[in-house]
Each structure stands twice: as C-alpha cells, then as structure tokens.
Amino acid sequence: MASPSMNPTERDTITNQPEPPDQPPESASIQDGGYGWIVVFACFVQTFWVNAWTGSWGILQAALLAQSAMREVPASTLSFVGSVGLSLTVALGLACVWLAGVIGARWSTLLGILLFSASTLVGSFTVRNIGGLFASGTLYGIGASLMYTSSNSLPVQWFHKKLGTANGLVKLGGGIGATVMALIVQLLIDKVGVAWTFRVLALASLASGVPAALLIKEKERSSPYINPSLFRDLTFCLLFVAGFVGIFALYIPSFFLPTVATSIGLSPSTAAAVMACYNACMAVGRLSSGIACDNLGPTNMLLATMALNAITMLAIWSVASTFAVLTVFAALNGIANGAFFVTMPTAIGKLLGPVAAPAGIGMAVTGWTVGDLLGNPIAGFLIAATHADRGSSIVPYRPAIFYAGGTAAVSTALVLLARLKMDANMIKKL
C-alpha cells in the first residue's frame, strides 16, 4: 500500500506498475509474420539440404561400398564419414553463433550453403578415396552447422505468438529433405552413378540454397559473444541437460529399426516400409508440434515429446515382435523424434527472448555433440554383446532398447523439473 505521505503522482506511479511479463520484455514487441514468413521459407530451404545429406548418406554409403575400389574399406570406417558430418553440425554451434554475430546471419548462411555444395563436389571427385570422403564429410559438417544455427535462431526474431509454427515449418524442410532426397538419390545413382549424383546435389543445392540465403534478414544482429551467465538460470540449465541426455536416444531408432525389423522375420522391403513410415511421421511431428507449441506452450510440448519418446521405447518397442506393433512404434516414436527438434529450440527461445536466444540455442545444440557421437555406438555395442543381430527375436535387443528408453526417461524428468520451476500450475501455457 502507498504511504499516506506520498503525493498523487507517486501513488499513481506505484499502483499503475504492470505485472511482470511471462516472457522477456523484448518478445512482447515482436509483430508476428510479415517478412518473417520469407525468412521462414529461406530457413526451410537450408534445413532441407542439411537433412537431405544425412537422410541419404546411408544410400550413398551403400553405393560407394559396392564399387570395387572401396570394397576393402570397412563399412564402419565409411559410416564414420557420416558421423563426422553429423557431429560437426552440432559441435560447431557456438562458433557459428559467434560468426553470425560478426558477419550477419545472411552471410553466414550463404557461406554454409557454399560449403555444403563444395562438400558434395569434393565427394564427387573422391568416390574411390576414403581420405577425400572424410574431407567431404568435414566440409558438410561445417556448412550444415552454419545453416542449422541460423535456422534455429532467426525465427525468434520475427515471431512471438506463432514462434512454434514458424519453427515447425522450418524443421519441416528437414523432414521433407530427408524423405524426398533419399528416393531421388537412389534414382540418380541408378541412372548416372554415384559420382554424378554428388555433382547433381552440388548444383541443386547451389541453385536453391544461394537465392534463399540472400533472402535472409535480421531485425537485430545477435551478440557475437557467448553468454555463460545463462547457466545461472536454473530453468535453462535443466533444459540444457535434458537435451544433452535426451539426444543419446533420438537417433537409435533411425539407425537400428531396419535391423530389428529383419531380425523379427520381416523382409527387407517390409523393413524399408517401416522406415518410410518412421521418416514420414518425423515430418508430421515437426510441423504438428510447432502448431501445438503455440496453442499449449513449448515447454509443455517438450515435456510431452520426451515422455512419448520414453514410453514408446520402453512399452512398445521392447515388445515389438510383429509388423503391426513395430509399425505403431515407428509412427509414434517418429512423431516424438521429429517434435524434439522443434520443441527444444522453441522452449529455449521463449524462455530467453530474441536477444539471448541465439547464444542459448547455440549452447544447447553444441551440448548435443557427445550424444550424437556416442549414443548410437553404445546401442551398437549392446546389440553386439547380446548377438541380437544374429537372432530372430526382439528379446536380445532389449538391453539397447532399455538404454535408449532410459535416457529418454531421464530427459523427461529433467524437463518436468524445468516446467515446475517455471510454474507449478501444469495447465498453464508455458
């Protein structure tokens, strides 16, 4: 209550103070849409190419191994080319945030698509040289990191109420890229061979990616400096650790679903159909979760996403001994998997606001590096230890499945703690 000795102006100043905002104050001034939709389209194109490479690398790898010059190269060595590219995409997140702050998001994204195209061009001339392919994978990882970092941080500058939808559309580009380009790459290999397939990818990415990058605009250039003070915020710390732990589980289904399918007696073509279902549902999960973030709250949706991930692994995949059950798992887990890559950056973006979000998202994505590198090898070790890949049952796969489901469950618990720290009212839109 104001003191009786205060004059009317002082009393009005106190009684008219606004309530503390639920979001950082700079977020409230953002007008959704307008040129922001052009920026979303530009980021859609960048994520299309980021995921086109990862989604079709297994097909390119198989074609490379079929060549006489590469038959002496172990499949594990060639697959590590893909792992290098995947891990660099997230490992360089902080460096890319810094570079975008120095030269601007338009030019850092343009550099990213140029490096991506260079990587496929280098690959086209080194299809018989493992060292050259590692150089190709490294160039991809650097270029993809530049594109992926911008696609995560730009929507938060243009959207507030519809940030989830914007992020969902951006990440939908990746889902479409992985699904469509896997089919196109196989057709190209059959028609023109693996070397020219690489060259077509280089030309197509230049033709679409460069104009899209030039469309990018920033409302405000992010700070080029990393902000370690964000770790003083317990909510951000919990979300950071949730992502660090949860990423260990996310790529395991996409790597091992075909092996599980054939081990329980399904034909290779049926196994491919299960994977097609999984990839398609990942794309659905990316878009639908973005819309749900706007209506139900991004942290609420992140919690639901990780809970669905854990439940589908522990309760469905572990008993998936038939085509029907495995397909149900592929559909539900695919939705949850795709949703993670939308809900996590949206939750962090809403928590931190447009000024601090690029550094916060970059820090979180960089934290995924360990899981990207070790998550699948750990599952592979457990499968090898139980000789699951030689069996005809789901039972030997359960240690690997429980490992994946367990890490997802731990991540779910951490997101729950973050959500409770924000507000104990679980119905509130947060």
N, C-alpha and C positions, 0 to 999 in steps of 0.2 A: 504494500500500500504506500502511496506517495505521502511524504511528510506534509502536515498542515502548513508548515512554514514555506513550502515551495510556491513559487508563483505559477500562474496558469500555464505559461509556456513550458515550464519544466515538467509539470504534471502531464501535459499532452505528449511531450517527448517520450515519457516513460510508458504511458498507457497505450500509445499507438505503435510500440515496437512490434514488428512482425514476429510470428513464430519462427523458430529455427527451421530452415528448409530441410526436407528429407534428402535432397541431393545437393552437391556442391553448387554454390550460388551462380557460377558462370553457366551451368547447364540450363537454368531457367530462361536465359535469354536466347537460347537456340530456337530458331524457327525451322521446324521440320520441312524437308522437301526442297523445292526449287532446284537450284543447280546441284544440290546434294544427290539427286537421282542420277545425274550424269556421272558423278563421282562413284556412285554405287555400281553403275554399268562398267566404268573403267576398272574398278577393283574386281568385278565379276570376271572380266576377261583375264586379269592377272592370275586369279586363283584357278581359273580354267586350265591354264598352262602349268601352274605349279602341280596340280593333281593329275594332269594328263600324263606327265612323265612318271610319277610314282605309280599311277594306276596301270600303266602299260609296260613298266620295266620288266615284270616277270615274263611277258611275251617276248620282248626284245632279248632278254637273257636266254630264253629257250632257243631262239633263232641263232644267237651267237654261239651257243654251245653245240648246235647242230653242224656248224662249219668245221671242216677238217682241221683248220689251223688252230681252233680253240678247244679241240676235244681233249687235249692233255691238261687243260686248266680245270681245277676242281670247281664244281658248282658253287661251293661255299665261298670261294675266292671271288667269283664273278658276282655273287649276290651281295658281297661286301661293297661293291661299287654302288649299288642301290642304297645300302645302309649309310655309306659316307654322305651321299647326297641328302638323304632324309635327315640325318643328324645335324649336318651343317645348316639346314634350313631353319632349325630352331636354335642351334648353338650360337649363331651369329646375330640373334635378335637384338641384343643390346647394342652391338656395333652398328647395326643398321638403323636403330633409333637415333644414335649419335650422328650418323652420316646424313640421315633425312633432316635432322635439325640444322646441319651445317649448309647443305646444298638445296634443301627443299624436297618434299615428297615427290613432286613431278619428276625431278631429275634423278632421284634415287630409284624410283620405279622404272624409269626409262633405262637406266644402267642395268637394272635387274633383268628386264626382258632382253636386252642386248647380250648379256652374259648367258642367259638361258639359250638363246639362239646359237651363240658361239659354242656352247657345250654340245649341242646336238650336231653342229657342223664338225667339231673336233671328233665326235663319236663316229661320224660317217667315214672319216679317213683312218680310223684306228680300230676297225671291227676285227682285226686279227692281232691286235696288240693290247695286252692287258694293262700295261702302263698307261697307254693313251686313253683307255677307257676310264681308268681312275682319274686322269686329268679331266675327262669329260664329266664324270660324276662330281668332281670338286667344283668345276665351273657352274654346274647345275645348282649345287647346294648354295653357293654364294648368291647367284642370281635369284633363286627361289626365295632365299631369306629376305632379300631386298623387296621383292614383290609381296611376300606374305606379311612382312612387317607393316607395310603401307596399308594393305587391305584390312588389317586388324585395327589400325589406329585412326584412319581417315573418317569412317562413318560417325564416330563420336563427336567430330567437329560439326557435323551437319544435321545430326538427328538427336532428339531427346526422347520424346514420347514414342517415336517409331524406330528407336535405335535397334531393337531386336529384329524387326522386319528388315531393316537395312542390312544388318549383319547376316541375317538368314539368306537374303538374296545374294550377297557377296559370296558366301560359302557354298551356295547352290551352284555357283560356277564351277567350284572344285568337284562337286559330286557329278555334274554333267561331264566335265572334262575327263574324269577317271572312267566313267561308264562308256561314253561315246568313243573316246580315243583308243580304248582297249580294242574295240571292234575294228576301228579304222586302221590301227597299226597292224593288226593281223592281216587285213585285206591288202595293205601296202606291201607287207613282207612277201605275201604270196604272189603279188603282181610284179614288183620291182626289186625285191631283195632287201636285206637289212640295211645296207649302206645307203641306198637311196631313200629308204624310209626315214632314216635320220635326217637326210637333207630336206625332205618334204616337211618334216617337223620344224626344221630351222626356218624355212621360207614362210610357212604358215604362221608361226609364232611372231615373226617379224611383221608380216602383213597385217595382223590383227592387234598384236600387243603394242607396237610402237604408237599407232594413232590413239589407242586407248590411253596409254600413259600420258600423252600430250594433253588429254582432256582433264587431267587431274588438277584440281585447285585446292589450296588450303585457306581456311579462314584465318588461321593464325599458325605460324610456324612453331612446332614444338621445340622445347628446350633441348639443345644437343647434349645436355649433361644428365647422367643417370642420377636418380634420386633415392639414395639408400634410406633416407628418413621415412620412406613409405613403410618400412618394416616396423616402425613404431606403432603403426595402426594394426591392432590385433586381428581385425577382420580381414585386412589384406593379407597378413601373414598366414591365416588359416586357409584362405583361398589359394594362396601361392603353394602351400604344402599339399593341399588337396589335389592340385594339378600335377605337382611333382610326383605324387604317389599314384594317382589315377592313370597317368599316361602309360605306366608299365603294363596295364591290362588292355589298352584300347586297340593295339594292332595285332594282338594274338589271334582273335577270330579270323581276321582277313588273311593271316599267314597260314593258319592251320586248319581252317574249315574244309578245304578240299581233301586234305589228308585224312581227317576224321571221317568225311563222307565215304571215301573209298574203303576205309578200314571197317566200316559197319556194313559193307556189302553193296554200296551204290556204285553204279557205273561212272566212268569219267565224265560222260555227258551230263548225267544227273548231278554229279558234284559241281560241274560248271553252272548248272541251272541254280543250284543252291547259292553259289557265289554271286550270280547275277541278281538274285533276289536280295541278297545282303547289300550289294552295291546300290541297287535301286532304292532300297529303304534308307540307306545312309543319306541319299539326296533328299528324300522326303523328310527325314529327320532334321536336316539343316534348315529347310525353309519353314516347316511347321513349328519348330522350336523357337525360331525367331519371332514369328507372329505371337506365339504363346508368351514369350518374354514380355511383349508389350501389354498383354492383357492380364497376366498373372504375376509378373515380376521376374527378372532374370535370375536372381539368387534362388527363388522358389523353383524355377525351372531347372537350374543347375542341380539342385538337390534331387529333384525327381529324375533327372537324367542319370545321375550316378547311382541312385537307388535301383532304377530299371536295369542298368548295366550289371550291377551285382546280382540282382535277383535272377535275371535271365541266365547268367553263367552258372550260378550255384544251384538253381532249382530246375532249369530246363536243359541246358547244355550237358550237364553231368548225367542225365538220364536219356539223352537223345540217341536212341538206338534204332530209330526208324526215320524214313524220309520225312514223314509228316511232322514229327517232333523237331527234327533238325531244321526244317523249313520255318516252323514257328519261331525257333530260336534265332535263325538268321534274320527274320523280318523284325522282331522286337529289338534284338541287340543292334542291328543295323541302324534303326531309328535312334536308339540311345547313343550309339557311337557318333553318328553324324551330328547329333544335337550338342555333344560336348564342345565341339569346335565353334559353336555359335554362342552357347550359354555362358561359357567361361569368359571370353573377352567382353561380352555384353555386361555380365555381372561386375567385372572389374571396371569397365568404362563408366557404368552408372555410379559405382562407389566413389571413384576418384574424380570424375568430371573431365572435360575435354583438355584441360591444361596438363594435368598429371597423368592422364590415361595412357598416352603413348609410352612413357617410361615404365609405368606399371605393367602394361600388357607385354612390353618387350622383356621385362624382367621375368614375368610369369612364363612366357613362351621359352625363354632361354633355360628356365628350370626344367623343361621337358626333355632336355638333351640326354640326361642319364637314362631315363625310361625308354627313349627312342633307341638308344644303343643297346641296353641290357634287357629290356622287357621280353623281347622275342627269343634271344639266346637262352634265357633262363627257362622259358617254357620248352624250348627245343631240347635243353639238357634233361629236363624232367621226362619228356617223351622218350628220349633215347635211353634213359636209365630204366624205364619200365618196359622198353621194347614195344611201345604202343603201336609204332608204325608198322610192326610186323604182325599185329594181331588182327582179330576180326570182331572186336567188341569195343564199346565205349569205356569199359571199366579201366583199362590201363591208362587212358587219357585223363582220368580224374585228378591225379596229383597236379598236372598242368592246369586243368580247368579250375580246381580249387585255389591254386595260386593266383590265377587271373581274377577269379571272383573275390578272393580275399583282399587283394589290393584295391579292387573297386569298392568293397565294403568299407575299408579304412578311409578311402577318399570320401565316401558318402558321409561317414561320421564327422569328418573334418568340415565338410560343407554345412552339415547340420549345426555344428558349433558356431560357424561363422554367421549363419542365419539367426541363431538365438542371440548372438552378440549384437546383431543389428536391431532386433526387436523380438521379444518373447512371444508376441502375437503371431502365430504361424499363418493366420489367414490374411494378414496384411500383405499388400502388393509390394514386394521388395525384391 
